Amino acid sequence: MPRVLDRNGLRDLGVCLSNTHMLRLESRGRFPKRVYLSPQKVVWLESEVSEWLEDRIQKRSKNPNKDEENV
């Protein structure tokens, strides 16, 4: 069974983006898509968020002076 994260879980991992910004990134394919458990409850797959964070870390290490694509 995949592990999921709610907004608090995202914050615990260090993802402190506003909901609006996350929706913008999701629509551009630049942040994992949310999973709707109900009309008012959304979660994200922990594995996808971890991959996204790792990718951000690797990009930073390769290009420490570059603004990350105006995220």
Secondary structure, DSSP 4 states (H G I P E B T S, - for coil): ---EE-HHHHHHHT----HHHHHHHHHTTSSPPPEEEETTEEEEEHHHHHHHHHHHHHHHHH-TTS--TT-
